[in-house]
């Protein structure tokens, strides 16, 4: 399952920097994960300082 970024995202970019497959990009007001590229490794969730990322 792909990960999802909630509205608690503060747009810091820590998740995108930690993504090994570059599945995360800045969206409208928060970062977004492309589920077709995400490999569900969890690196983004581990790097998020506000715990805004979880598995769908």
Secondary structure, DSSP 4 states (H G I P E B T S, - for coil): --EEE-TT-----HHHHH-TT--EEE-SSSEEE-TTT-----HHHHH-TT--EEE-
